[in-house]
Amino acid sequence: MDDQVLEFNNHFLNQIIYHSIQDTEFVKTIRNVVPISTFKTKDRKHLIQIIYDFYDDYKEAPQENFFDIFKEYEDTITNDLYDRCMNLIGVLKDISGSNAKYILNKINDAMFHFQLEEASIEFAGLIKAKDYDKATGVILEAIKRPRQIEEPYYNYVSDRGFIGDRLKEDRYKMKTRIEGLDNLIGGLRNKWLVTTLGATKAGKTWFLIDMAVAAMFQGLNVLFISLEMGKEQIDERLDMSVGFMTSSPKGEAEILRAMGDTYIKTLETIDTIYDIKKVIKNRERLKKISGGNLEVVAFDRGRLNYHDVNRILDELEEKKGFYTNILIVDYLGIMKETEAGQKKKDRISENCLGLKEIAATRNLISISAMQGNRRAMTAKVFHSYLVADDIDTIFNSDLVLAICQTDIEEKESRARIYIANYRHGKQHGSVGIYRDLSIGQFAVDEFEVKDDWGETSGEEQAGIEW
């Protein structure tokens, strides 16, 4: 491995250095896999050399000691290199939401690619020399994958790495910031596919926008892909949600105000998204206090499938150094076919499994939505048979949340979030929420849902039918 030079872009190399400073297991894994020559520039090579030397001496990452260790080398390097290293350290400090497991797996893929390239050169020479048996052996050896960063198997008795993870406070990657829902499910975890169900106008897109903003406030990087709305519409909704603003040009809106134990609508004049100075101020404030980031892709004709989503994720990494923690696709039901002549049910099913695969391989959370049929518009509880197209999405998801609302609840600006399916815990719980979509707020407060809500006799069985 000493002579091997892996090819990575500058953004990716910065991620490697960042995690090598922070994470002992990370630097332990790459120490003999990624040589210093990989890091191209003098400043990166100098910093990784410091990290590797520290690890060799103490068998741990430098962590909070890194800057002090770097300063010890100040007199041994040129002023120019020192300044370049300081600039790079500033870049490293700005990295947020990076994903160590995904970085390691990308390194593993690069090792495999390099292995194949080297073998192909040797193979060509052997074929030219008509040494066919040796040429065959070179190719067979090359297609053996190098050791995986995270093997697909483990020994239950001797491998105990997962036990400690149970006690970590950050077991959940993000909270929904809807308190009642977080109390029921704990939060959302990496590698999950979360699907939201709802009838037309139930507020599925508002929920997805709410999750995007919630993730940003938790310092996470979000990729929001809209297949239904254009950039202008998504931009407006985000500004409403972030700034509690109305989309009315004059600023007039019926908003919810607390009145005892309930809420009433009152006509008021409030901030509007047409006040550009306030919009910009809200965006700058969000960036300053959240630590997260948001990239938006708008294809209002629905012409993307999960392969395209993977390509977009790769492009963001390579061109912007943006590593996604939360992937939101609005919405699953209108994603493009994955192969020619595909039936609608198969198209949805394949894209669902594709989003789930993206979550697993990239160590992120995928969140999407599915449409309900006509009967879903008047149902108290969203049943499985109310899904408009492919019911397999329910069974393939780690968490399925149904947005439920009766006519009376709609008039009272209330709705319920029903846990239709939850692979990792108790399902069929409900959380009542007050919504004020006139200012982009999916949940301004919560109310208690009776335990027997939606339980009926006969054909109207509450919940998902299995």
C-alpha positions as CSV (number, residue, x, y, z in Angstrom):
1,M,0.0,0.0,0.0
2,D,3.0,2.4,0.5
3,D,3.3,3.1,-3.3
4,Q,-0.4,3.2,-3.9
5,V,-1.8,6.7,-4.6
6,L,-5.6,6.9,-4.3
7,E,-7.3,9.7,-6.2
8,F,-9.7,11.9,-4.2
9,N,-10.9,15.5,-4.7
10,N,-9.9,18.2,-2.3
11,H,-13.2,18.2,-0.5
12,F,-12.9,14.5,0.2
13,L,-9.3,14.9,1.4
14,N,-10.5,17.5,3.9
15,Q,-13.1,15.2,5.2
16,I,-10.4,12.5,5.8
17,I,-8.2,14.9,7.7
18,Y,-11.2,16.2,9.7
19,H,-12.2,12.7,10.9
20,S,-8.6,11.7,11.5
21,I,-8.3,14.6,14.0
22,Q,-11.5,13.6,15.8
23,D,-11.9,9.9,15.7
24,T,-9.4,7.3,16.9
25,E,-11.2,4.4,15.1
26,F,-11.2,6.3,11.9
27,V,-7.5,7.1,11.9
28,K,-6.7,3.6,13.0
29,T,-8.5,2.3,10.0
30,I,-6.9,4.5,7.4
31,R,-3.3,4.7,8.8
32,N,-2.0,1.9,6.6
33,V,-4.5,2.3,3.8
34,V,-4.2,6.0,2.8
35,P,-0.6,7.0,2.3
36,I,0.5,10.6,2.9
37,S,1.2,11.0,-0.9
38,T,-2.6,10.8,-1.4
39,F,-3.1,14.2,0.0
40,K,-1.6,16.1,-2.9
41,T,-0.8,19.6,-1.4
42,K,1.9,20.4,1.0
43,D,-0.5,21.8,3.7
44,R,-2.6,18.6,3.7
45,K,0.4,16.4,3.7
46,H,1.9,18.3,6.6
47,L,-1.3,18.0,8.7
48,I,-1.9,14.3,8.0
49,Q,1.8,13.6,8.8
50,I,1.3,15.3,12.3
51,I,-1.9,13.2,12.8
52,Y,-0.2,9.9,11.7
53,D,2.9,10.6,13.9
54,F,0.7,11.3,16.9
55,Y,-1.4,8.1,16.3
56,D,1.8,6.0,15.9
57,D,3.1,7.3,19.3
58,Y,-0.1,7.3,21.3
59,K,-2.5,5.0,19.4
60,E,-5.3,7.6,19.5
61,A,-6.5,10.6,17.5
62,P,-5.2,14.0,18.6
63,Q,-8.7,15.5,19.0
64,E,-8.6,18.7,21.1
65,N,-4.8,18.5,21.3
66,F,-4.4,18.9,17.6
67,F,-3.9,22.7,17.3
68,D,-1.4,22.7,20.2
69,I,0.6,19.9,18.4
70,F,0.5,21.8,15.2
71,K,1.9,24.9,16.8
72,E,4.9,22.9,18.0
73,Y,5.9,22.5,14.4
74,E,5.6,26.2,13.6
75,D,9.4,26.8,13.7
76,T,10.1,23.8,11.5
77,I,8.1,25.0,8.4
78,T,8.2,28.0,6.2
79,N,5.9,31.0,6.8
80,D,4.1,30.2,3.6
81,L,3.3,26.6,4.6
82,Y,2.3,27.8,8.0
83,D,-0.2,30.3,6.5
84,R,-1.6,27.6,4.2
85,C,-2.0,25.2,7.0
86,M,-3.8,27.8,9.1
87,N,-6.2,28.5,6.2
88,L,-6.8,24.8,5.8
89,I,-7.5,24.4,9.6
90,G,-10.1,27.2,9.2
91,V,-11.8,25.2,6.4
92,L,-11.8,22.1,8.6
93,K,-13.5,24.0,11.4
94,D,-16.3,24.9,9.1
95,I,-17.1,21.2,8.2
96,S,-20.5,20.2,9.5
97,G,-22.6,17.0,9.3
98,S,-19.7,14.9,7.9
99,N,-20.3,11.1,7.9
100,A,-17.3,9.0,9.0
101,K,-18.7,5.6,8.0
102,Y,-19.6,6.8,4.5
103,I,-16.1,8.4,4.1
104,L,-14.5,5.1,5.0
105,N,-16.6,3.1,2.6
106,K,-15.7,5.5,-0.2
107,I,-12.1,4.9,0.6
108,N,-12.7,1.2,0.4
109,D,-14.4,1.7,-3.1
110,A,-11.4,3.7,-4.3
111,M,-9.0,0.9,-3.1
112,F,-11.0,-1.6,-5.2
113,H,-11.0,0.7,-8.2
114,F,-7.2,1.2,-8.0
115,Q,-6.8,-2.5,-7.6
116,L,-8.6,-3.1,-10.9
117,E,-6.7,-0.4,-12.7
118,E,-3.4,-1.8,-11.7
119,A,-4.5,-5.3,-12.7
120,S,-5.7,-4.2,-16.1
121,I,-2.3,-2.8,-17.0
122,E,-0.6,-5.9,-15.9
123,F,-3.2,-8.0,-17.7
124,A,-2.6,-6.2,-21.0
125,G,1.1,-6.9,-20.8
126,L,0.6,-10.6,-20.1
127,I,-1.8,-11.0,-23.0
128,K,0.7,-9.3,-25.3
129,A,3.3,-11.8,-24.0
130,K,0.7,-14.6,-24.6
131,D,0.9,-15.7,-20.9
132,Y,-2.8,-16.4,-20.7
133,D,-2.8,-18.4,-17.5
134,K,-1.0,-15.7,-15.5
135,A,-3.2,-13.1,-17.0
136,T,-6.3,-14.9,-15.9
137,G,-4.9,-15.2,-12.4
138,V,-4.1,-11.5,-12.2
139,I,-7.8,-10.6,-13.0
140,L,-9.2,-13.2,-10.6
141,E,-7.0,-11.8,-7.8
142,A,-8.0,-8.2,-8.7
143,I,-11.7,-8.8,-8.5
144,K,-11.4,-9.9,-4.9
145,R,-12.6,-7.0,-2.9
146,P,-10.2,-5.5,-0.3
147,R,-11.2,-5.8,3.3
148,Q,-14.5,-3.9,3.8
149,I,-14.5,-1.0,6.3
150,E,-17.6,-2.4,7.8
151,E,-18.0,-6.2,7.1
152,P,-21.6,-7.4,6.4
153,Y,-21.1,-10.2,9.1
154,Y,-19.9,-10.3,12.7
155,N,-19.5,-12.8,15.5
156,Y,-22.2,-12.4,18.1
157,V,-20.1,-13.8,21.0
158,S,-16.7,-12.1,20.4
159,D,-17.6,-8.9,18.5
160,R,-19.0,-6.4,21.1
161,G,-18.7,-3.1,19.3
162,F,-22.4,-2.6,19.0
163,I,-23.1,-3.0,22.7
164,G,-21.5,0.4,23.5
165,D,-23.6,2.1,20.9
166,R,-26.8,1.4,22.9
167,L,-25.6,3.7,25.6
168,K,-24.6,6.6,23.4
169,E,-26.7,9.8,23.8
170,D,-26.5,10.4,20.0
171,R,-28.1,7.1,19.1
172,Y,-30.6,9.0,17.1
173,K,-29.3,11.1,14.3
174,M,-32.0,13.7,14.6
175,K,-35.2,14.6,16.4
176,T,-38.4,15.6,14.6
177,R,-38.8,18.5,17.2
178,I,-42.4,17.4,17.6
179,E,-42.2,16.5,21.2
180,G,-45.0,14.0,21.4
181,L,-43.7,12.1,18.4
182,D,-40.1,12.1,19.6
183,N,-41.3,10.7,22.9
184,L,-43.0,7.8,21.1
185,I,-40.2,6.9,18.6
186,G,-37.1,8.4,20.2
187,G,-36.0,10.1,17.0
188,L,-34.7,9.2,13.5
189,R,-31.6,7.1,13.0
190,N,-29.1,6.7,10.2
191,K,-29.9,4.1,7.5
192,W,-33.7,4.6,8.0
193,L,-36.3,5.1,5.3
194,V,-39.1,7.2,6.7
195,T,-42.3,7.4,4.6
196,T,-45.1,9.9,5.2
197,L,-48.7,9.1,4.2
198,G,-51.4,11.5,3.5
199,A,-54.4,12.4,1.3
200,T,-54.3,15.3,-1.1
201,K,-53.7,18.6,0.8
202,A,-53.0,16.8,4.0
203,G,-49.7,18.7,4.4
204,K,-47.1,16.1,3.3
205,T,-44.9,18.7,1.7
206,W,-45.2,21.0,4.8
207,F,-44.1,18.0,7.0
208,L,-41.1,17.4,4.8
209,I,-40.1,21.1,4.9
210,D,-40.6,21.0,8.7
211,M,-38.2,18.0,8.8
212,A,-35.6,19.9,6.7
213,V,-35.7,22.9,8.9
214,A,-35.6,20.7,12.1
215,A,-32.5,18.9,10.7
216,M,-30.7,22.2,9.9
217,F,-31.3,23.4,13.5
218,Q,-29.5,20.2,14.6
219,G,-26.4,21.0,12.6
220,L,-27.2,18.5,9.8
221,N,-26.8,18.8,6.0
222,V,-30.1,18.4,4.1
223,L,-30.7,17.6,0.4
224,F,-34.3,18.5,-0.4
225,I,-35.5,17.2,-3.8
226,S,-38.9,18.4,-5.0
227,L,-40.5,16.6,-7.9
228,E,-43.8,18.4,-7.6
229,M,-42.9,22.1,-7.1
230,G,-40.6,24.6,-8.8
231,K,-37.7,26.4,-7.1
232,E,-39.8,29.5,-6.5
233,Q,-42.6,27.6,-4.7
234,I,-40.1,25.7,-2.5
235,D,-38.2,28.9,-1.8
236,E,-41.4,30.6,-0.6
237,R,-42.4,27.7,1.6
238,L,-39.0,27.5,3.2
239,D,-39.1,31.3,3.9
240,M,-42.5,30.9,5.5
241,S,-41.4,28.1,7.7
242,V,-38.1,29.6,8.8
243,G,-39.4,33.1,9.4
244,F,-43.1,32.4,10.5
245,M,-44.1,34.6,7.5
246,T,-47.2,34.8,5.3
247,S,-47.2,34.5,1.6
248,S,-49.7,37.3,1.3
249,P,-48.1,40.4,-0.3
250,K,-49.9,42.7,2.1
251,G,-49.0,40.7,5.1
252,E,-52.6,39.8,6.1
253,A,-53.2,36.3,7.4
254,E,-55.5,34.3,9.7
255,I,-53.1,33.0,12.2
256,L,-53.6,30.8,15.3
257,R,-53.5,32.4,18.7
258,A,-53.8,30.5,22.0
259,M,-57.1,31.0,23.8
260,G,-57.1,29.0,27.1
261,D,-56.7,25.3,26.3
262,T,-57.4,25.8,22.6
263,Y,-56.5,28.0,19.6
264,I,-58.5,30.4,17.5
265,K,-57.8,32.1,14.2
266,T,-57.4,35.9,14.2
267,L,-56.9,38.1,11.2
268,E,-53.6,40.0,11.6
269,T,-50.9,41.8,9.7
270,I,-47.6,40.0,10.0
271,D,-44.2,39.7,8.3
272,T,-44.5,38.7,4.6
273,I,-42.1,36.8,2.4
274,Y,-42.2,39.9,0.1
275,D,-40.2,41.8,2.6
276,I,-36.9,40.8,1.1
277,K,-34.7,42.4,3.8
278,K,-36.4,40.4,6.5
279,V,-36.2,37.2,4.4
280,I,-32.5,37.6,4.0
281,K,-32.1,38.4,7.7
282,N,-34.0,35.2,8.6
283,R,-31.8,33.2,6.3
284,E,-28.6,34.6,7.8
285,R,-29.9,34.1,11.3
286,L,-30.7,30.5,10.5
287,K,-27.2,29.9,9.1
288,K,-25.6,31.5,12.2
289,I,-27.4,29.6,14.9
290,S,-28.2,26.3,13.2
291,G,-24.8,24.9,12.0
292,G,-26.7,23.0,9.3
293,N,-27.0,23.5,5.6
294,L,-29.6,22.9,2.9
295,E,-29.3,22.2,-0.8
296,V,-32.5,22.2,-2.9
297,V,-33.2,20.4,-6.2
298,A,-36.5,21.2,-7.9
299,F,-37.8,19.1,-10.8
300,D,-41.4,20.0,-11.0
301,R,-42.1,17.4,-13.7
302,G,-41.0,14.4,-11.6
303,R,-38.2,13.3,-13.9
304,L,-35.8,11.7,-11.4
305,N,-35.4,8.2,-10.1
306,Y,-33.1,6.9,-7.3
307,H,-30.2,6.5,-9.7
308,D,-30.4,10.2,-10.5
309,V,-30.6,11.0,-6.7
310,N,-27.4,9.0,-6.2
311,R,-25.8,11.0,-9.0
312,I,-26.8,14.3,-7.4
313,L,-25.4,13.2,-4.1
314,D,-22.1,12.4,-5.8
315,E,-22.0,15.8,-7.6
316,L,-22.7,17.7,-4.4
317,E,-19.8,15.9,-2.7
318,E,-17.4,16.5,-5.6
319,K,-18.2,20.0,-6.6
320,K,-19.3,21.6,-3.2
321,G,-17.9,19.3,-0.6
322,F,-21.5,18.8,0.7
323,Y,-22.1,15.5,2.4
324,T,-25.7,14.8,3.0
325,N,-27.1,13.6,6.3
326,I,-30.8,13.9,5.6
327,L,-32.2,13.1,2.1
328,I,-35.8,14.4,1.5
329,V,-37.6,13.5,-1.7
330,D,-41.1,15.0,-2.4
331,Y,-42.4,12.7,-3.3
332,L,-41.9,8.9,-3.9
333,G,-45.1,8.3,-5.8
334,I,-44.0,10.4,-8.8
335,M,-40.4,9.4,-9.2
336,K,-39.3,8.3,-12.7
337,E,-39.2,4.7,-13.9
338,T,-35.9,2.9,-13.3
339,E,-36.1,1.0,-16.5
340,A,-38.1,1.3,-19.8
341,G,-41.7,0.0,-19.8
342,Q,-42.0,-0.3,-16.1
343,K,-45.4,-0.5,-14.6
344,K,-46.4,2.1,-12.0
345,K,-46.4,-0.3,-9.0
346,D,-43.0,-1.6,-10.0
347,R,-41.7,1.9,-10.5
348,I,-42.7,3.0,-7.0
349,S,-41.5,-0.2,-5.4
350,E,-38.0,0.0,-7.1
351,N,-37.5,3.6,-6.2
352,C,-38.6,2.9,-2.6
353,L,-36.0,0.2,-2.3
354,G,-33.5,2.5,-4.0
355,L,-34.0,5.2,-1.4
356,K,-33.7,2.6,1.3
357,E,-30.4,1.4,-0.3
358,I,-29.1,5.0,-0.5
359,A,-29.8,5.4,3.2
360,A,-27.9,2.2,4.1
361,T,-24.9,2.7,1.8
362,R,-24.4,6.4,2.5
363,N,-25.3,6.1,6.2
364,L,-28.0,8.8,6.1
365,I,-31.7,9.2,6.7
366,S,-34.1,9.1,3.7
367,I,-37.5,10.7,4.1
368,S,-40.3,10.7,1.5
369,A,-44.0,10.7,1.1
370,M,-46.8,8.7,-0.5
371,Q,-50.3,9.9,-1.7
372,G,-53.6,8.6,-0.4
373,N,-56.6,7.7,-2.6
374,R,-60.0,9.5,-2.5
375,R,-61.2,7.5,0.6
376,A,-58.2,8.8,2.5
377,M,-59.5,12.3,2.3
378,T,-62.3,11.6,4.7
379,A,-60.9,8.8,6.8
380,K,-60.2,9.3,10.5
381,V,-57.2,7.0,10.4
382,F,-55.0,6.3,7.3
383,H,-55.4,2.6,6.6
384,S,-53.0,0.6,4.4
385,Y,-55.7,0.2,1.8
386,L,-55.9,4.0,1.5
387,V,-52.4,4.2,-0.1
388,A,-53.0,5.3,-3.7
389,D,-50.5,3.0,-5.4
390,D,-47.9,0.6,-4.0
391,I,-48.5,-0.8,-0.5
392,D,-45.0,-2.3,-0.5
393,T,-43.6,1.1,0.5
394,I,-45.2,0.6,3.9
395,F,-43.5,-2.7,4.5
396,N,-40.1,-1.5,3.1
397,S,-40.0,1.6,5.4
398,D,-38.5,1.7,8.9
399,L,-41.0,4.2,10.0
400,V,-44.4,5.2,8.4
401,L,-46.2,8.3,9.6
402,A,-49.7,9.0,8.5
403,I,-51.1,12.5,8.6
404,C,-54.8,12.2,9.6
405,Q,-57.4,14.9,9.7
406,T,-61.2,15.0,9.8
407,D,-63.3,17.8,8.5
408,I,-63.9,19.1,12.0
409,E,-60.2,19.0,12.8
410,E,-59.4,20.8,9.6
411,K,-61.7,23.7,10.7
412,E,-60.0,23.8,14.1
413,S,-56.5,23.7,12.5
414,R,-55.8,20.4,14.1
415,A,-54.4,17.1,12.7
416,R,-52.9,13.8,14.0
417,I,-49.7,12.1,13.2
418,Y,-50.4,8.3,13.4
419,I,-47.5,5.8,13.6
420,A,-48.8,3.4,11.0
421,N,-45.7,1.2,11.0
422,Y,-42.5,1.2,13.1
423,R,-40.0,-1.6,12.7
424,H,-38.0,-0.7,15.7
425,G,-40.7,0.0,18.4
426,K,-44.3,0.3,19.3
427,Q,-46.7,1.4,16.5
428,H,-50.3,2.7,16.3
429,G,-49.6,5.6,18.6
430,S,-50.9,9.1,17.7
431,V,-49.8,12.6,18.4
432,G,-52.2,15.5,18.0
433,I,-50.9,18.8,16.6
434,Y,-52.1,22.3,16.0
435,R,-51.0,23.5,12.6
436,D,-50.7,27.0,11.2
437,L,-49.8,26.5,7.5
438,S,-50.7,30.2,6.8
439,I,-47.2,31.0,8.2
440,G,-45.6,27.7,7.3
441,Q,-45.8,25.9,10.7
442,F,-46.6,22.2,10.5
443,A,-46.8,21.9,14.3
444,V,-47.2,25.0,16.6
445,D,-48.5,23.0,19.6
446,E,-49.8,19.6,20.5
447,F,-52.9,18.1,22.1
448,E,-53.7,14.8,23.7
449,V,-55.3,12.1,21.4
450,K,-57.7,9.7,23.1
451,D,-56.4,6.1,23.2
452,D,-59.5,4.9,21.4
453,W,-59.4,7.5,18.6
454,G,-60.2,5.9,15.3
455,E,-61.1,2.5,16.8
456,T,-64.4,1.4,15.2
457,S,-66.2,-1.8,14.6
458,G,-66.8,-3.7,11.4
459,E,-64.8,-2.8,8.3
460,E,-63.4,0.5,9.7
461,Q,-60.5,-1.0,11.6
462,A,-58.0,1.6,12.7
463,G,-54.4,1.5,11.6
464,I,-52.5,-0.5,9.1
465,E,-54.0,-3.8,7.9
466,W,-51.2,-6.4,7.7
